[in-house]
Amino acid sequence: LYAAATPSRPVILGSLGCATAVFLAGAFCFSRGYLGGGDVKLLAVGTLWAGPGATPALLVLTGVLGGMLALFLLLPPGAAVTALARAKLGPGDTETKIGGATPVPYGIAIAAAATLVIILPHFR
C-alpha cells in the first residue's frame, strides 16, 4: 500500500531495505528464542507497509505496547485472562519451552502499533 501511494523508486527501495533489515534482525531474535516466527513476519510486513519514514515510530511503539502488555499480564487481571485462555484453549507448546514463564503474545502489540502508525496519520 505504501509503495502504491508513493511511486518513487528510491522510496520503494528504502522501504524494502528497512523491511529486510527488520526481518533479518527478527530472524536473529527468532534463532535465539526471543521472538516467534509469526511475530518476525508480521513486524517485517508492518515495516514494509509503514515505509522508511515511519519505521522508527513503528519499532518504538511496538516496544512500548509490548511492554504494557507484558505488565498487564503480570497483574492479577492479566493473570486471570491467561488462566482463562489456558483453561479454554489448553496449554501451548510455549509453556514447556519457557519453563512456566508467561509468554507474551507480541503479535497483538505489533498489530496495534502498525495500525496506529500506518492508519492514524490519515485522520489528521
All heavy atoms as an XYZ file, in Angstrom:
859
protein
N       0.834     -1.187      0.000
C       0.000      0.000      0.000
C       0.875      1.246      0.000
O       0.593      2.184     -0.707
C      -0.933     -0.025      1.203
C      -1.958      1.097      1.254
C      -2.953      0.945      0.117
C      -2.669      1.090      2.569
N       1.940      1.207      0.791
C       2.817      2.366      0.854
C       3.504      2.590     -0.491
O       3.615      3.711     -0.958
C       3.857      2.172      1.960
C       4.783      3.348      2.117
C       4.363      4.484      2.787
C       6.062      3.322      1.592
C       5.200      5.564      2.919
C       6.903      4.396      1.725
C       6.465      5.522      2.395
O       7.296      6.588      2.528
N       3.955      1.507     -1.115
C       4.639      1.623     -2.393
C       3.684      2.103     -3.480
O       4.088      2.816     -4.397
C       5.267      0.295     -2.781
N       2.422      1.741     -3.387
C       1.451      2.185     -4.389
C       1.141      3.667     -4.232
O       0.839      4.345     -5.208
C       0.172      1.366     -4.263
N       1.228      4.186     -3.017
C       0.930      5.594     -2.779
C       2.097      6.494     -3.165
O       1.891      7.647     -3.504
C       0.575      5.813     -1.314
N       3.304      5.995     -3.108
C       4.484      6.779     -3.475
C       5.261      6.020     -4.549
O       6.030      5.124     -4.242
C       5.387      7.009     -2.254
O       5.730      5.741     -1.727
C       4.728      7.848     -1.209
N       5.072      6.383     -5.796
C       5.681      5.598     -6.860
C       7.172      5.849     -7.083
O       7.745      5.295     -7.993
C       4.872      6.028     -8.092
C       4.391      7.390     -7.776
C       4.195      7.424     -6.293
N       7.797      6.658     -6.265
C       9.207      6.952     -6.477
C      10.067      5.736     -6.151
O       9.889      5.082     -5.118
C       9.590      8.170     -5.635
O      10.580      7.909     -4.737
N      10.986      5.421     -7.018
C      11.819      4.228     -6.871
C      12.701      4.264     -5.623
O      12.815      3.254     -4.935
C      12.666      4.037     -8.112
C      13.387      2.715     -8.111
C      14.057      2.457     -9.396
N      13.036      2.491    -10.447
C      13.237      2.091    -11.674
N      14.411      1.641    -12.014
N      12.291      2.150    -12.563
N      13.337      5.397     -5.271
C      14.156      5.394     -4.046
C      13.347      5.126     -2.780
O      13.835      4.468     -1.864
C      14.765      6.794     -4.013
C      14.731      7.259     -5.421
C      13.522      6.629     -6.041
N      12.126      5.603     -2.741
C      11.290      5.363     -1.558
C      10.907      3.887     -1.473
O      10.919      3.287     -0.393
C      10.042      6.274     -1.582
C       9.100      5.931     -0.455
C      10.451      7.728     -1.506
N      10.597      3.294     -2.613
C      10.252      1.875     -2.628
C      11.455      1.041     -2.196
O      11.330      0.116     -1.386
C       9.751      1.452     -4.020
C       8.414      2.115     -4.311
C       9.611     -0.058     -4.108
C       7.932      1.927     -5.722
N      12.634      1.376     -2.713
C      13.837      0.636     -2.333
C      14.178      0.844     -0.859
O      14.630     -0.077     -0.185
C      15.001      1.030     -3.226
C      14.884      0.598     -4.691
C      16.055      1.140     -5.503
C      14.786     -0.894     -4.805
N      13.971      2.057     -0.362
C      14.191      2.312      1.064
C      13.247      1.511      1.933
O      13.633      0.985      2.977
N      11.996      1.404      1.495
C      11.017      0.619      2.241
C      11.389     -0.858      2.251
O      11.307     -1.527      3.288
C       9.637      0.824      1.615
O       8.656      0.155      2.336
N      11.809     -1.371      1.097
C      12.256     -2.765      1.028
C      13.501     -2.994      1.877
O      13.642     -4.037      2.529
C      12.531     -3.156     -0.419
C      11.310     -3.381     -1.304
C      11.734     -3.561     -2.753
C      10.519     -4.563     -0.823
N      14.406     -2.018      1.892
C      15.616     -2.139      2.705
C      15.305     -2.166      4.193
O      15.878     -2.979      4.937
N      14.406     -1.294      4.629
C      14.018     -1.283      6.046
C      13.342     -2.583      6.437
O      13.626     -3.146      7.501
C      13.086     -0.106      6.327
S      13.893      1.487      6.366
N      12.450     -3.071      5.587
C      11.756     -4.323      5.887
C      12.736     -5.494      5.928
O      12.617     -6.376      6.788
C      10.660     -4.582      4.855
N      13.712     -5.483      5.030
C      14.714     -6.554      5.031
C      15.560     -6.504      6.295
O      15.846     -7.537      6.906
C      15.608     -6.448      3.777
O      14.774     -6.519      2.622
C      16.640     -7.545      3.734
N      15.956     -5.307      6.697
C      16.760     -5.171      7.914
C      15.980     -5.624      9.142
O      16.523     -6.326     10.013
C      17.220     -3.722      8.077
N      14.712     -5.245      9.225
C      13.881     -5.661     10.358
C      13.679     -7.175     10.335
O      13.735     -7.834     11.375
C      12.533     -4.906     10.346
C      11.534     -5.532     11.297
C      12.749     -3.455     10.701
N      13.485     -7.741      9.135
C      13.310     -9.192      9.049
C      14.577     -9.926      9.474
O      14.505    -10.929     10.192
C      12.918     -9.596      7.625
C      12.692    -11.071      7.479
C      11.512    -11.638      7.921
C      13.657    -11.887      6.926
C      11.294    -13.003      7.814
C      13.458    -13.246      6.806
C      12.267    -13.810      7.248
N      15.746     -9.447      9.038
C      16.996    -10.110      9.417
C      17.256    -10.006     10.919
O      17.685    -10.975     11.554
C      18.160     -9.538      8.624
C      18.162     -9.881      7.130
C      19.297     -9.157      6.419
C      18.241    -11.376      6.920
N      16.991     -8.836     11.500
C      17.144     -8.687     12.951
C      16.146     -9.575     13.689
O      16.478    -10.198     14.703
C      16.959     -7.229     13.352
N      14.927     -9.651     13.171
C      13.929    -10.517     13.783
C      14.272    -11.991     13.639
O      14.028    -12.782     14.549
N      14.856    -12.360     12.497
C      15.267    -13.755     12.310
C      16.369    -14.126     13.295
O      16.405    -15.248     13.802
C      15.735    -13.974     10.871
N      17.257    -13.188     13.575
C      18.285    -13.423     14.587
C      17.638    -13.629     15.959
O      18.005    -14.548     16.702
C      19.283    -12.266     14.624
C      20.315    -12.399     15.694
C      21.372    -13.276     15.547
C      20.226    -11.655     16.864
C      22.321    -13.420     16.543
C      21.165    -11.785     17.859
C      22.225    -12.668     17.700
N      16.670    -12.768     16.302
C      15.966    -12.911     17.583
C      15.183    -14.224     17.634
O      15.091    -14.861     18.684
C      15.034    -11.725     17.806
S      15.880    -10.173     18.117
N      14.624    -14.637     16.497
C      13.909    -15.913     16.441
C      14.864    -17.084     16.666
O      14.523    -18.037     17.369
C      13.207    -16.057     15.090
C      12.600    -17.407     14.872
C      11.472    -17.807     15.576
C      13.154    -18.290     13.958
C      10.912    -19.060     15.373
C      12.603    -19.539     13.747
C      11.484    -19.925     14.462
N      16.055    -16.997     16.095
C      17.016    -18.096     16.272
C      17.472    -18.219     17.722
O      17.874    -19.294     18.151
C      18.224    -17.895     15.355
O      19.027    -16.822     15.799
N      17.398    -17.137     18.473
C      17.763    -17.162     19.890
C      16.573    -17.458     20.798
O      16.726    -17.592     22.007
C      18.359    -15.811     20.316
C      19.582    -15.402     19.540
C      20.747    -16.276     19.955
N      21.954    -15.816     19.305
C      22.724    -16.578     18.554
N      22.414    -17.830     18.365
N      23.798    -16.115     17.984
N      15.360    -17.509     20.230
C      14.173    -17.829     21.013
C      13.505    -16.634     21.655
O      12.652    -16.790     22.522
N      13.860    -15.414     21.224
C      13.272    -14.214     21.826
C      11.928    -13.844     21.207
O      11.093    -13.245     21.855
C      14.214    -13.021     21.692
C      15.549    -13.209     22.366
C      16.728    -12.857     21.721
C      15.649    -13.747     23.639
C      17.955    -13.022     22.329
C      16.870    -13.925     24.249
C      18.015    -13.554     23.589
O      19.232    -13.728     24.182
N      11.754    -14.157     19.918
C      10.528    -13.834     19.198
C      10.040    -15.077     18.470
O      10.830    -15.947     18.116
C      10.770    -12.739     18.154
C      10.882    -11.305     18.612
C      11.272    -10.413     17.444
C       9.581    -10.818     19.202
N       8.751    -15.101     18.198
C       8.206    -16.179     17.391
C       8.343    -15.850     15.909
O       8.515    -14.694     15.518
N       8.243    -16.861     15.076
C       8.375    -16.655     13.642
C       7.264    -15.789     13.068
O       7.490    -14.975     12.177
N       6.057    -15.946     13.579
C       4.942    -15.115     13.127
C       5.132    -13.656     13.493
O       4.770    -12.758     12.716
N       5.696    -13.410     14.679
C       5.971    -12.036     15.094
C       6.988    -11.377     14.165
O       6.850    -10.207     13.814
C       6.487    -12.008     16.528
C       5.475    -12.530     17.526
O       4.263    -12.488     17.224
O       5.891    -12.982     18.608
N       7.995    -12.130     13.770
C       9.028    -11.594     12.878
C       8.413    -11.217     11.536
O       8.665    -10.130     11.010
C      10.173    -12.621     12.693
C      11.138    -12.171     11.624
C      10.887    -12.857     14.005
N       7.607    -12.108     10.973
C       6.987    -11.832      9.677
C       6.015    -10.664      9.766
O       5.987     -9.808      8.872
C       6.279    -13.071      9.158
C       7.231    -14.199      8.806
C       6.498    -15.400      8.258
C       5.853    -16.165      9.381
N       5.256    -17.437      8.954
N       5.236    -10.602     10.839
C       4.280     -9.515     10.999
C       4.985     -8.174     11.138
O       4.567     -7.168     10.558
C       3.386     -9.783     12.215
C       2.257     -8.799     12.478
C       1.273     -8.794     11.315
C       1.534     -9.182     13.761
N       6.078     -8.146     11.880
C       6.831     -6.908     12.039
C       7.485     -6.476     10.732
O       7.514     -5.284     10.407
C       7.888     -7.069     13.138
C       8.562     -5.814     13.645
C       7.536     -4.804     14.154
C       9.532     -6.165     14.756
N       7.983     -7.429      9.953
C       8.586     -7.087      8.665
C       7.548     -6.534      7.694
O       7.802     -5.545      6.991
C       9.275     -8.310      8.069
N       6.371     -7.136      7.667
C       5.315     -6.635      6.782
C       4.817     -5.273      7.248
O       4.555     -4.383      6.434
C       4.159     -7.660      6.702
C       2.939     -7.070      6.043
C       4.624     -8.883      5.959
N       4.703     -5.085      8.551
C       4.312     -3.775      9.066
C       5.329     -2.701      8.703
O       4.961     -1.577      8.355
N       6.596     -3.053      8.747
C       7.650     -2.122      8.365
C       7.577     -1.812      6.877
O       7.732     -0.656      6.465
C       9.036     -2.706      8.704
O       9.074     -2.975     10.100
C      10.137     -1.755      8.349
N       7.350     -2.817      6.076
C       7.218     -2.614      4.630
C       6.041     -1.707      4.318
O       6.124     -0.832      3.464
C       7.048     -3.963      3.928
C       6.923     -3.960      2.418
C       8.204     -3.451      1.785
C       6.599     -5.343      1.920
N       4.971     -1.889      5.034
C       3.768     -1.096      4.810
C       3.937      0.333      5.337
O       3.459      1.285      4.734
C       2.598     -1.772      5.487
C       1.251     -1.411      4.952
C       0.977     -0.614      3.884
C      -0.002     -1.828      5.459
N      -0.371     -0.529      3.700
C      -1.004     -1.271      4.649
C      -0.377     -2.631      6.521
C      -2.356     -1.473      4.873
C      -1.726     -2.840      6.736
C      -2.699     -2.266      5.918
N       4.625      0.498      6.445
C       4.795      1.820      7.034
C       5.769      2.685      6.240
O       5.615      3.899      6.180
C       5.276      1.688      8.478
N       6.776      2.080      5.668
C       7.758      2.844      4.910
C       8.919      3.264      5.774
O       8.902      3.150      7.001
N       9.967      3.793      5.136
C      11.178      4.125      5.875
C      11.003      5.271      6.871
O      11.657      5.297      7.903
C      12.189      4.485      4.788
C      11.399      4.765      3.574
C      10.115      4.009      3.698
N      10.120      6.204      6.587
C       9.937      7.338      7.493
C       9.259      6.973      8.801
O       9.517      7.582      9.839
N       8.380      5.972      8.761
C       7.618      5.601      9.952
C       8.165      4.362     10.649
O       7.619      3.954     11.675
C       6.155      5.377      9.575
N       9.239      3.776     10.121
C       9.789      2.569     10.738
C      10.261      2.789     12.175
O       9.947      1.981     13.048
C      10.921      1.992      9.867
O      10.362      1.584      8.612
C      11.580      0.804     10.518
N      11.007      3.869     12.479
C      11.398      4.060     13.893
C      10.202      4.200     14.827
O      10.197      3.632     15.918
C      12.231      5.343     13.873
C      12.733      5.451     12.475
C      11.644      4.872     11.613
N       9.176      4.923     14.392
C       7.983      5.068     15.232
C       7.297      3.723     15.429
O       6.818      3.412     16.524
C       7.017      6.067     14.599
N       7.259      2.908     14.384
C       6.654      1.584     14.487
C       7.404      0.710     15.481
O       6.789      0.064     16.335
C       6.625      0.911     13.114
C       6.134     -0.533     13.079
C       4.651     -0.605     13.410
C       6.411     -1.160     11.738
N       8.712      0.712     15.413
C       9.503     -0.130     16.317
C       9.400      0.333     17.766
O       9.268     -0.481     18.683
C      10.957     -0.162     15.851
C      11.193     -0.799     14.472
C      12.658     -0.690     14.088
C      10.728     -2.225     14.448
N       9.454      1.646     17.975
C       9.358      2.175     19.343
C       7.966      1.915     19.920
O       7.828      1.467     21.063
C       9.705      3.678     19.370
C       9.337      4.311     20.701
C      11.179      3.883     19.081
N       6.942      2.173     19.123
C       5.580      1.957     19.611
C       5.308      0.478     19.859
O       4.604      0.122     20.810
C       4.568      2.531     18.619
C       3.123      2.627     19.090
C       3.017      3.463     20.361
C       2.260      3.209     17.990
N       5.880     -0.399     19.044
C       5.747     -1.838     19.285
C       6.378     -2.215     20.620
O       5.808     -2.990     21.391
C       6.400     -2.639     18.147
O       5.729     -2.343     16.927
C       6.328     -4.125     18.408
N       7.552     -1.668     20.906
C       8.205     -1.943     22.185
C       7.403     -1.433     23.369
O       7.262     -2.126     24.383
N       6.854     -0.228     23.244
C       6.069      0.346     24.338
C       4.789     -0.456     24.568
O       4.457     -0.801     25.712
C       5.752      1.833     24.046
C       4.719      2.383     25.007
C       7.021      2.666     24.102
N       4.075     -0.755     23.496
C       2.837     -1.517     23.643
C       3.104     -2.945     24.113
O       2.331     -3.496     24.903
C       2.058     -1.530     22.323
C       1.480     -0.190     21.878
C       0.819     -0.317     20.522
C       0.510      0.354     22.902
N       4.193     -3.539     23.660
C       4.556     -4.875     24.133
C       4.915     -4.868     25.608
O       4.569     -5.796     26.345
N       5.603     -3.828     26.064
C       5.912     -3.699     27.486
C       4.665     -3.510     28.327
O       4.545     -4.095     29.416
N       3.735     -2.704     27.810
C       2.474     -2.518     28.538
C       1.688     -3.825     28.607
O       1.086     -4.148     29.644
C       1.640     -1.425     27.867
C       2.208     -0.031     28.041
S       1.397      1.253     27.066
C      -0.302      1.022     27.439
N       1.717     -4.589     27.522
C       1.030     -5.878     27.518
C       1.679     -6.846     28.502
O       0.987     -7.573     29.227
C       1.032     -6.468     26.107
C       0.331     -7.797     25.915
C      -1.154     -7.696     26.261
C       0.512     -8.279     24.486
N       2.995     -6.844     28.552
C       3.700     -7.722     29.498
C       3.381     -7.335     30.943
O       3.165     -8.208     31.793
C       5.205     -7.659     29.252
N       3.352     -6.036     31.214
C       2.993     -5.594     32.571
C       1.552     -5.972     32.910
O       1.259     -6.371     34.040
C       3.193     -4.086     32.707
C       4.640     -3.619     32.748
C       4.701     -2.086     32.769
C       5.353     -4.198     33.953
N       0.662     -5.861     31.941
C      -0.724     -6.252     32.177
C      -0.827     -7.740     32.500
O      -1.594     -8.144     33.380
C      -1.598     -5.919     30.968
C      -2.992     -6.465     31.064
C      -3.917     -5.902     31.929
C      -3.385     -7.558     30.312
C      -5.203     -6.407     32.035
C      -4.662     -8.080     30.410
C      -5.574     -7.498     31.277
N      -0.056     -8.556     31.807
C      -0.113     -9.997     32.059
C       0.471    -10.373     33.413
O       0.169    -11.446     33.935
C       0.609    -10.754     30.946
C      -0.068    -10.714     29.585
C       0.787    -11.412     28.547
C      -1.458    -11.322     29.639
N       1.291     -9.501     33.992
C       1.829     -9.758     35.331
C       0.850     -9.377     36.438
O       0.946     -9.881     37.554
C       3.138     -8.994     35.530
C       4.330     -9.503     34.727
C       5.513     -8.564     34.905
C       4.698    -10.909     35.148
N      -0.090     -8.483     36.143
C      -1.081     -8.054     37.130
C      -2.160     -9.136     37.291
O      -2.338     -9.982     36.414
C      -1.720     -6.741     36.684
C      -0.773     -5.537     36.629
C      -1.497     -4.341     36.032
C      -0.244     -5.208     38.011
N      -2.899     -9.098     38.408
C      -3.942    -10.114     38.623
C      -4.988    -10.203     37.510
O      -5.361    -11.322     37.131
C      -4.569     -9.705     39.965
C      -3.457     -9.013     40.682
C      -2.685     -8.280     39.616
N      -5.500     -9.096     36.935
C      -6.463     -9.268     35.829
C      -5.842     -9.958     34.617
O      -6.487    -10.779     33.959
C      -6.886     -7.843     35.474
C      -6.559     -7.024     36.658
C      -5.385     -7.683     37.315
N      -4.583     -9.640     34.311
C      -3.905    -10.282     33.197
C      -3.638    -11.749     33.455
O      -3.757    -12.593     32.562
N      -3.310    -12.076     34.696
C      -3.104    -13.480     35.056
C      -4.409    -14.257     34.952
O      -4.411    -15.428     34.558
C      -2.535    -13.580     36.469
N      -5.511    -13.601     35.281
C      -6.813    -14.260     35.152
C      -7.154    -14.507     33.684
O      -7.682    -15.568     33.327
C      -7.898    -13.406     35.807
N      -6.835    -13.548     32.827
C      -7.068    -13.725     31.388
C      -6.211    -14.871     30.862
O      -6.675    -15.710     30.078
C      -6.776    -12.413     30.625
C      -6.732    -12.646     29.132
C      -7.793    -11.360     30.980
N      -4.962    -14.930     31.289
C      -4.069    -16.002     30.858
C      -4.570    -17.358     31.346
O      -4.568    -18.338     30.590
C      -2.643    -15.746     31.388
O      -2.210    -14.483     30.920
C      -1.686    -16.808     30.931
N      -5.009    -17.426     32.602
C      -5.524    -18.687     33.143
C      -6.795    -19.117     32.414
O      -6.980    -20.306     32.120
C      -5.797    -18.542     34.637
N      -7.662    -18.161     32.089
C      -8.882    -18.477     31.357
C      -8.554    -18.981     29.953
O      -9.154    -19.948     29.469
C      -9.784    -17.248     31.284
C     -11.103    -17.423     30.537
C     -11.986    -18.436     31.262
C     -11.811    -16.090     30.411
N      -7.585    -18.357     29.308
C      -7.195    -18.789     27.957
C      -6.589    -20.190     27.997
O      -6.859    -21.014     27.123
C      -6.206    -17.797     27.365
N      -5.782    -20.465     29.000
C      -5.200    -21.811     29.113
C      -6.267    -22.854     29.419
O      -6.181    -23.988     28.963
C      -4.132    -21.829     30.197
C      -2.855    -21.186     29.747
C      -1.739    -21.427     30.729
N      -0.553    -20.705     30.284
C       0.329    -20.199     31.097
N       0.192    -20.329     32.401
N       1.376    -19.556     30.621
N      -7.282    -22.469     30.203
C      -8.355    -23.409     30.522
C      -9.208    -23.707     29.284
O      -9.622    -24.840     29.067
C      -9.230    -22.847     31.637
N      -9.459    -22.686     28.472
C     -10.306    -22.871     27.286
C      -9.542    -23.497     26.136
O     -10.070    -24.335     25.415
C     -10.886    -21.528     26.830
C     -11.847    -20.912     27.793
C     -13.148    -21.668     27.787
C     -14.141    -20.975     28.700
N     -15.375    -21.721     28.817
N      -8.286    -23.059     25.917
C      -7.521    -23.490     24.748
C      -6.535    -24.604     25.048
O      -6.001    -25.213     24.125
C      -6.770    -22.293     24.154
C      -7.636    -21.103     23.742
C      -6.765    -19.946     23.303
C      -8.603    -21.504     22.640
N      -6.252    -24.815     26.303
C      -5.260    -25.820     26.671
C      -3.873    -25.215     26.720
O      -3.620    -24.159     26.153
N      -2.964    -25.874     27.410
C      -1.601    -25.344     27.479
C      -0.931    -25.476     26.119
O      -1.093    -26.475     25.421
C      -0.918    -26.220     28.526
C      -1.706    -27.480     28.534
C      -3.112    -27.107     28.156
N      -0.180    -24.452     25.756
C       0.509    -24.463     24.473
C       1.898    -25.043     24.580
O       2.349    -25.462     25.650
N       2.571    -25.088     23.452
C       3.947    -25.585     23.418
C       4.908    -24.627     24.107
O       5.959    -25.031     24.574
C       4.409    -25.784     21.977
C       3.623    -26.879     21.285
O       3.035    -27.715     21.995
O       3.596    -26.878     20.045
N       4.548    -23.338     24.164
C       5.462    -22.351     24.737
C       5.661    -22.563     26.224
O       6.692    -22.201     26.760
C       4.937    -20.930     24.494
O       3.616    -20.824     25.014
C       4.937    -20.604     23.014
N       4.673    -23.152     26.880
C       4.806    -23.354     28.326
C       5.938    -24.330     28.641
O       6.659    -24.157     29.603
C       3.476    -23.865     28.890
C       3.412    -23.817     30.395
C       2.017    -24.132     30.884
O       1.052    -23.699     30.274
O       1.923    -24.840     31.902
N       6.090    -25.350     27.829
C       7.161    -26.306     28.073
C       8.516    -25.739     27.650
O       9.522    -26.062     28.246
C       6.888    -27.609     27.309
O       6.768    -27.323     25.920
C       5.625    -28.275     27.804
N       8.543    -24.877     26.650
C       9.807    -24.300     26.197
C      10.342    -23.275     27.195
O      11.519    -23.219     27.463
C       9.629    -23.601     24.844
C       9.390    -24.537     23.700
C       9.226    -23.729     22.432
C       8.766    -24.590     21.285
N       8.466    -23.804     20.097
N       9.456    -22.453     27.733
C       9.890    -21.355     28.585
C      10.065    -21.807     30.022
O      10.834    -21.235     30.764
C       8.897    -20.175     28.471
C       8.900    -19.654     27.033
C       9.246    -19.054     29.415
C       7.889    -18.587     26.769
N       9.368    -22.822     30.446
C       9.532    -23.328     31.795
C       8.624    -22.660     32.798
O       9.043    -22.326     33.897
N       7.367    -22.432     32.460
C       6.424    -21.870     33.408
C       6.278    -20.367     33.336
O       5.378    -19.812     33.926
N       7.157    -19.666     32.623
C       7.028    -18.219     32.474
C       5.851    -17.910     31.557
O       5.489    -18.704     30.692
C       8.313    -17.630     31.898
N       5.236    -16.760     31.765
C       4.094    -16.365     30.951
C       4.582    -15.804     29.624
O       5.266    -14.783     29.599
C       3.252    -15.297     31.680
O       2.844    -15.822     32.940
C       2.049    -14.912     30.863
N       4.262    -16.458     28.506
C       4.661    -15.912     27.212
C       3.807    -14.693     26.872
O       2.627    -14.629     27.232
C       4.412    -17.052     26.241
C       3.398    -17.908     26.894
C       3.591    -17.747     28.370
N       4.388    -13.723     26.206
C       3.682    -12.508     25.819
C       3.309    -12.620     24.346
O       4.188    -12.785     23.506
C       4.553    -11.253     26.058
C       3.829     -9.999     25.610
C       4.948    -11.153     27.509
N       2.021    -12.539     24.022
C       1.615    -12.586     22.616
C       1.941    -11.266     21.922
O       1.120    -10.347     21.865
C       0.105    -12.843     22.692
C      -0.298    -12.311     24.023
C       0.886    -12.481     24.923
N       3.152    -11.164     21.421
C       3.652     -9.901     20.881
C       2.962     -9.496     19.588
O       3.027     -8.346     19.175
C       5.160     -9.990     20.666
C       5.888     -8.833     21.268
C       6.126     -8.765     22.627
C       6.314     -7.776     20.487
C       6.768     -7.715     23.188
C       6.963     -6.697     21.040
C       7.185     -6.673     22.390
O       7.820     -5.608     22.950
N       2.285    -10.432     18.915
C       1.562    -10.088     17.696
C       0.499     -9.033     17.943
O       0.217     -8.207     17.069
N      -0.082     -9.028     19.131
C      -1.088     -8.022     19.479
C      -0.453     -6.639     19.500
O      -1.001     -5.681     18.949
C      -1.725     -8.352     20.848
C      -2.471     -9.672     20.764
C      -2.643     -7.241     21.303
C      -2.921    -10.211     22.093
N       0.722     -6.517     20.115
C       1.412     -5.230     20.180
C       1.881     -4.784     18.796
O       1.794     -3.601     18.455
C       2.597     -5.324     21.135
N       2.362     -5.716     17.986
C       2.828     -5.371     16.644
C       1.664     -4.886     15.789
O       1.772     -3.871     15.086
C       3.526     -6.581     15.988
C       4.792     -6.956     16.767
C       3.861     -6.287     14.538
C       5.383     -8.289     16.367
N       0.551     -5.596     15.836
C      -0.609     -5.204     15.037
C      -1.174     -3.859     15.491
O      -1.544     -3.016     14.659
C      -1.687     -6.284     15.119
N      -1.231     -3.624     16.793
C      -1.737     -2.345     17.301
C      -0.812     -1.201     16.906
O      -1.274     -0.134     16.482
C      -1.898     -2.409     18.816
N       0.493     -1.404     17.035
C       1.444     -0.351     16.661
C       1.391     -0.068     15.169
O       1.412      1.094     14.748
C       2.859     -0.752     17.075
N       1.303     -1.112     14.354
C       1.223     -0.912     12.907
C      -0.047     -0.167     12.526
O      -0.032      0.731     11.686
C       1.297     -2.249     12.185
N      -1.143     -0.511     13.178
C      -2.399      0.182     12.900
C      -2.299      1.654     13.264
O      -2.720      2.527     12.497
C      -3.555     -0.477     13.675
O      -3.639     -1.847     13.289
C      -4.866      0.215     13.395
N      -1.725      1.946     14.420
C      -1.600      3.341     14.844
C      -0.646      4.131     13.953
O      -0.931      5.264     13.578
C      -1.128      3.404     16.302
C      -2.144      2.957     17.343
C      -1.499      2.914     18.714
C      -3.338      3.887     17.352
N       0.467      3.539     13.601
C       1.478      4.264     12.820
C       1.039      4.439     11.367
O       1.279      5.473     10.763
C       2.840      3.538     12.903
C       3.819      4.074     11.893
C       3.410      3.682     14.307
N       0.383      3.449     10.808
C       0.045      3.490      9.390
C      -1.269      4.231      9.132
O      -1.350      5.060      8.228
C      -0.027      2.061      8.814
C       1.358      1.424      8.865
C      -0.546      2.064      7.391
C       1.353     -0.062      8.643
N      -2.288      3.956      9.925
C      -3.622      4.500      9.622
C      -3.893      5.823     10.311
O      -4.517      6.700      9.731
C      -4.692      3.449      9.994
C      -4.524      2.240      9.068
C      -6.086      4.013      9.872
C      -5.451      1.108      9.359
N      -3.422      5.998     11.515
C      -3.737      7.204     12.282
C      -3.330      8.506     11.588
O      -4.101      9.481     11.635
C      -3.121      7.110     13.676
C      -3.718      7.999     14.749
C      -5.196      7.688     14.927
C      -2.989      7.825     16.056
N      -2.182      8.598     10.920
C      -1.833      9.865     10.255
C      -2.822     10.284      9.162
O      -2.883     11.463      8.812
C      -0.453      9.595      9.656
C       0.122      8.532     10.487
C      -1.033      7.683     10.896
N      -3.599      9.372      8.632
C      -4.560      9.730      7.591
C      -5.813     10.406      8.135
O      -6.624     10.898      7.366
C      -4.946      8.477      6.801
C      -3.794      7.876      6.068
N      -3.200      8.481      4.995
C      -3.102      6.743      6.284
C      -2.205      7.746      4.551
N      -2.110      6.684      5.336
N      -5.971     10.440      9.450
C      -7.141     11.076     10.061
C      -6.839     12.456     10.622
O      -7.634     12.996     11.355
C      -7.699     10.171     11.167
C      -8.342      8.927     10.638
C      -7.727      7.706     10.772
C      -9.562      8.999      9.988
C      -8.305      6.559     10.274
C     -10.150      7.856      9.485
C      -9.520      6.637      9.631
N      -5.706     13.003     10.294
C      -5.367     14.347     10.792
C      -5.913     15.410      9.874
O      -6.077     15.333      8.748
C      -3.852     14.497     10.907
C      -3.318     13.663     12.020
C      -1.858     13.902     12.164
N      -1.345     12.909     13.099
C      -0.094     12.847     13.442
N       0.772     13.680     12.960
N       0.319     11.946     14.280
